[in-house]
Amino acid sequence: MGKLYRRRKPVAKAKRKSPARTQKIAAPAVPQGPRRYSKEEAEKIVEETWDVSLRDAYKRIWEHPFTRELEAGTLPIEVIRGFICNWYTAAQEINAASAFGFYANRQLYTRIPELEDLRAEGTADEFSAPGPGGHQRTIEGVAKGLGITREELIHYPLIPEARAYLDNLVCILSEPGRGGGININEERLAEWFKIWSHSLTKHYGLTQTDILYFTMHSEADARGEHFGGPVIADDVMGHADGNRYVAKRLLEEGMGPADPRTLWPLISTWATDMFLLLLDGCYRRYYPQTKSNRAVNQ
């Protein structure tokens, strides 16, 4: 006789709870494109973003041991020579990228002839004053005063930190849409080059003729300065004022970035970070190795 099985009572199915009503989540706002700003709005945005950016650059670069020791006259001559050898190539490529930026941003300059005139004057000055070869050629005078030959400058291999700094800046200057070829930190270089001019003559024995590159740029890159005299062409707007003026006109014409208060300080931070990388590289690689600093510099 087979086994008897009891029939199981059917289990009542649990009632499915209706899904709770959830609050609708709004879609993220789509970033707005560039818009036109009034002259007053553009002035305020540029002055605010530039001042914030440069305050950060001044603080971090002036606190770097490279700058502090250069100003005090205690930076070893080996570090100074190493920096100049790398800066020679950097100046060449930066000027070339800036000139190419004229082509890359041709739509901008075609639309605003006054900016085309300003850029043309600045570019021409870079390549022609105080003579053939322009500003960059005057670095050879600094090198000569430091005992570096032109052949050494031409064939000197860049350290990786210098190449990284340079490629970042070339990208900003030569490609459209990354700030219109605006170099915010050019103002910072003007003040930093004043330290070079003072220190090289006071502490390292160079003459005013030797340091022409630094004296020219401390004038050319500063605010409120216009080139003049026998060395620099007359009536060319200083680079710092020129960069601010271009930025303002971009905003007024609706050709600036969608969020200038974010983009321009970010570009400045990138440039400052990469410049500090260059200083780190020169300081670490060229500083004479002693028992006390070998572990720090490795």
C-alpha positions as CSV (number, residue, x, y, z in Angstrom):
1,M,0.0,0.0,0.0
2,G,1.5,3.3,-1.0
3,K,2.2,6.2,1.4
4,L,-0.5,8.6,2.1
5,Y,0.4,12.3,1.4
6,R,-1.4,15.2,2.9
7,R,-2.2,18.0,0.6
8,R,-0.5,21.2,1.7
9,K,-2.7,24.1,2.2
10,P,-2.1,26.7,-0.4
11,V,0.1,29.5,0.9
12,A,-1.5,32.9,0.5
13,K,0.6,35.1,-1.7
14,A,1.9,38.2,-0.1
15,K,0.3,41.2,-1.5
16,R,2.7,43.3,-3.5
17,K,3.1,46.7,-2.2
18,S,2.6,49.4,-4.6
19,P,5.8,51.3,-5.1
20,A,6.1,54.4,-3.1
21,R,5.7,57.5,-5.0
22,T,9.1,59.1,-5.3
23,Q,9.8,62.7,-5.8
24,K,10.8,63.5,-9.3
25,I,14.5,64.5,-9.6
26,A,15.1,67.4,-11.8
27,A,17.6,66.8,-14.7
28,P,20.9,68.5,-14.2
29,A,21.1,72.0,-15.6
30,V,22.7,72.2,-19.0
31,P,25.6,74.6,-18.9
32,Q,24.8,77.7,-20.7
33,G,27.0,78.8,-23.6
34,P,29.0,82.1,-23.6
35,R,27.0,85.2,-23.3
36,R,27.6,88.9,-23.8
37,Y,28.5,90.9,-20.7
38,S,28.3,94.6,-20.3
39,K,31.5,96.6,-20.1
40,E,31.1,97.0,-16.4
41,E,30.4,93.3,-15.8
42,A,33.3,92.2,-18.0
43,E,35.6,94.6,-16.1
44,K,34.5,93.2,-12.7
45,I,34.8,89.6,-13.7
46,V,38.3,90.0,-15.2
47,E,39.7,92.1,-12.3
48,E,38.2,89.6,-9.7
49,T,39.4,86.4,-11.4
50,W,42.8,87.8,-12.2
51,D,43.4,89.1,-8.7
52,V,42.4,85.8,-7.1
53,S,44.6,83.8,-9.5
54,L,47.6,86.0,-9.1
55,R,47.4,86.1,-5.3
56,D,47.7,82.3,-5.3
57,A,50.6,82.4,-7.8
58,Y,52.5,85.0,-5.8
59,K,52.1,83.2,-2.5
60,R,53.2,79.8,-3.7
61,I,56.0,80.8,-6.0
62,W,57.5,83.4,-3.6
63,E,57.5,80.8,-0.9
64,H,59.4,78.3,-2.9
65,P,63.0,77.7,-1.8
66,F,64.3,78.5,-5.3
67,T,62.8,82.0,-5.2
68,R,63.7,82.6,-1.5
69,E,67.4,81.6,-2.1
70,L,67.6,83.5,-5.4
71,E,66.4,86.7,-3.7
72,A,68.9,86.2,-0.8
73,G,71.8,85.4,-3.1
74,T,72.3,81.9,-1.6
75,L,71.0,79.9,-4.6
76,P,73.9,77.9,-6.0
77,I,75.2,79.1,-9.3
78,E,74.7,75.5,-10.7
79,V,70.9,75.8,-10.1
80,I,70.8,79.2,-11.8
81,R,72.8,77.9,-14.9
82,G,70.5,74.9,-15.1
83,F,67.4,77.1,-15.1
84,I,68.7,79.4,-17.8
85,C,69.6,76.5,-20.0
86,N,66.1,75.1,-19.8
87,W,64.4,78.6,-20.0
88,Y,66.2,79.3,-23.3
89,T,64.3,76.6,-25.1
90,A,61.1,77.4,-23.2
91,A,61.2,81.0,-24.3
92,Q,61.6,80.0,-27.9
93,E,58.7,77.6,-27.9
94,I,56.4,79.9,-25.9
95,N,56.9,82.7,-28.4
96,A,56.4,80.3,-31.3
97,A,53.2,79.0,-29.8
98,S,51.9,82.5,-29.1
99,A,52.5,83.4,-32.7
100,F,50.6,80.3,-33.8
101,G,47.8,81.2,-31.5
102,F,47.3,84.2,-33.8
103,Y,46.3,81.7,-36.6
104,A,44.4,79.3,-34.2
105,N,42.2,82.2,-33.0
106,R,41.8,83.9,-36.3
107,Q,38.0,84.0,-36.1
108,L,38.3,86.1,-32.9
109,Y,40.8,88.5,-34.5
110,T,38.9,88.8,-37.7
111,R,35.8,89.8,-35.8
112,I,37.5,92.3,-33.5
113,P,40.2,94.2,-35.5
114,E,41.4,96.1,-32.5
115,L,42.5,92.8,-30.8
116,E,44.1,91.8,-34.1
117,D,46.2,95.0,-34.0
118,L,47.1,94.5,-30.4
119,R,48.2,90.9,-30.9
120,A,50.1,91.7,-34.0
121,E,52.0,94.5,-32.3
122,G,52.9,92.3,-29.3
123,T,53.9,89.3,-31.5
124,A,56.1,91.5,-33.7
125,D,57.8,93.1,-30.7
126,E,58.6,89.6,-29.2
127,F,60.4,88.7,-32.4
128,S,62.1,92.0,-33.3
129,A,63.0,94.0,-30.2
130,P,65.7,94.9,-29.4
131,G,66.9,93.4,-32.7
132,P,66.6,90.3,-34.9
133,G,65.7,87.3,-32.8
134,G,63.7,89.4,-30.4
135,H,63.4,89.0,-26.6
136,Q,64.4,85.4,-26.6
137,R,67.8,86.2,-28.1
138,T,68.7,88.4,-25.1
139,I,68.8,85.2,-22.9
140,E,72.1,84.6,-24.6
141,G,73.5,87.6,-22.8
142,V,72.4,86.2,-19.4
143,A,74.0,82.9,-20.3
144,K,77.2,84.5,-21.4
145,G,77.4,86.3,-18.1
146,L,77.0,83.0,-16.3
147,G,79.7,81.3,-18.4
148,I,77.3,79.3,-20.7
149,T,78.0,79.3,-24.4
150,R,75.4,79.6,-27.2
151,E,76.2,76.0,-28.3
152,E,75.4,74.7,-24.9
153,L,72.1,76.5,-24.9
154,I,71.1,75.2,-28.3
155,H,71.9,71.6,-27.6
156,Y,70.9,71.5,-23.9
157,P,68.4,68.7,-23.2
158,L,65.3,69.8,-21.3
159,I,64.7,68.2,-17.9
160,P,61.3,66.4,-17.8
161,E,59.8,69.0,-15.5
162,A,60.7,71.8,-18.0
163,R,59.1,69.8,-20.8
164,A,55.9,69.2,-18.8
165,Y,55.7,72.9,-17.9
166,L,56.3,74.0,-21.5
167,D,53.9,71.6,-23.2
168,N,51.1,72.7,-20.8
169,L,51.7,76.4,-21.6
170,V,52.0,75.8,-25.3
171,C,48.7,74.1,-25.3
172,I,47.0,77.0,-23.6
173,L,48.6,79.6,-25.9
174,S,48.2,77.8,-29.3
175,E,44.8,76.1,-29.1
176,P,41.6,77.9,-29.6
177,G,38.9,77.7,-26.9
178,R,41.3,77.4,-24.0
179,G,41.3,81.0,-23.0
180,G,41.8,82.7,-26.3
181,G,45.6,82.5,-25.9
182,I,45.5,84.5,-22.7
183,N,48.4,84.0,-20.3
184,I,47.1,85.2,-17.0
185,N,50.3,84.5,-15.2
186,E,52.4,86.7,-17.4
187,E,51.9,89.4,-14.8
188,R,53.4,87.2,-12.2
189,L,56.5,86.8,-14.3
190,A,57.1,90.5,-14.4
191,E,57.5,90.7,-10.6
192,W,59.5,87.4,-10.5
193,F,61.9,88.7,-13.2
194,K,62.6,91.7,-11.0
195,I,64.0,89.4,-8.4
196,W,66.3,88.0,-11.1
197,S,67.4,91.4,-12.3
198,H,68.2,92.6,-8.7
199,S,69.9,89.4,-7.5
200,L,72.0,88.7,-10.6
201,T,73.6,92.1,-10.4
202,K,73.9,92.3,-6.6
203,H,74.9,88.8,-5.7
204,Y,76.2,87.0,-8.8
205,G,78.3,89.7,-10.5
206,L,76.4,90.2,-13.8
207,T,76.1,93.6,-15.4
208,Q,73.0,95.5,-16.6
209,T,73.9,94.6,-20.1
210,D,74.0,90.9,-19.2
211,I,70.5,90.9,-17.6
212,L,68.7,92.8,-20.4
213,Y,66.3,89.9,-20.9
214,F,65.0,90.2,-17.3
215,T,64.8,94.0,-17.2
216,M,62.9,94.0,-20.6
217,H,60.4,91.4,-19.4
218,S,59.9,93.0,-15.9
219,E,58.8,96.0,-17.9
220,A,57.0,94.4,-20.7
221,D,54.9,92.0,-18.6
222,A,54.0,94.4,-15.8
223,R,50.7,96.3,-15.5
224,G,50.5,99.9,-16.4
225,E,53.7,99.6,-18.4
226,H,54.1,100.5,-22.1
227,F,57.2,99.8,-24.0
228,G,59.3,102.9,-24.7
229,G,62.9,104.1,-25.2
230,P,65.6,102.8,-27.4
231,V,65.3,99.1,-26.3
232,I,61.6,98.5,-26.8
233,A,59.2,99.8,-29.5
234,D,57.0,102.7,-28.7
235,D,53.3,102.6,-27.9
236,V,53.0,98.8,-27.5
237,M,50.6,97.9,-24.7
238,G,52.3,95.9,-21.9
239,H,51.5,92.2,-21.9
240,A,49.7,92.2,-18.6
241,D,47.3,95.0,-19.6
242,G,47.0,93.4,-23.0
243,N,45.9,90.1,-21.6
244,R,43.3,91.7,-19.4
245,Y,42.0,93.9,-22.2
246,V,41.6,90.9,-24.5
247,A,39.7,89.0,-21.8
248,K,37.3,91.9,-21.2
249,R,36.6,92.2,-25.0
250,L,36.0,88.5,-25.3
251,L,33.3,88.7,-22.6
252,E,31.8,91.8,-24.1
253,E,31.5,90.1,-27.6
254,G,30.1,86.8,-26.2
255,M,33.2,84.9,-27.3
256,G,34.6,84.1,-23.8
257,P,34.3,80.9,-21.9
258,A,30.8,79.8,-20.6
259,D,32.0,80.3,-17.0
260,P,35.0,82.6,-16.9
261,R,35.0,82.8,-13.1
262,T,35.8,79.1,-13.1
263,L,37.9,78.6,-16.2
264,W,40.4,81.4,-16.0
265,P,41.4,80.8,-12.3
266,L,41.7,77.1,-13.2
267,I,44.1,77.9,-16.1
268,S,46.1,80.0,-13.8
269,T,46.3,77.2,-11.2
270,W,47.5,74.8,-13.8
271,A,50.1,77.2,-15.0
272,T,51.3,77.9,-11.4
273,D,51.4,74.2,-10.6
274,M,53.5,73.4,-13.7
275,F,55.8,76.4,-13.0
276,L,56.4,75.1,-9.5
277,L,57.2,71.7,-11.0
278,L,59.8,73.4,-13.2
279,L,61.3,75.1,-10.1
280,D,61.2,71.8,-8.2
281,G,63.0,70.0,-11.0
282,C,65.8,72.6,-11.3
283,Y,66.2,72.9,-7.5
284,R,66.4,69.1,-7.1
285,R,68.5,68.2,-10.1
286,Y,71.1,71.0,-10.1
287,Y,71.6,71.6,-6.4
288,P,75.1,70.5,-5.4
289,Q,74.8,67.2,-3.5
290,T,76.2,67.2,0.0
291,K,75.6,64.8,2.9
292,S,73.1,67.2,4.4
293,N,70.9,67.6,1.4
294,R,71.4,64.4,-0.6
295,A,68.4,62.7,1.1
296,V,66.1,65.7,0.5
297,N,67.0,66.1,-3.2
298,Q,66.8,62.5,-4.1
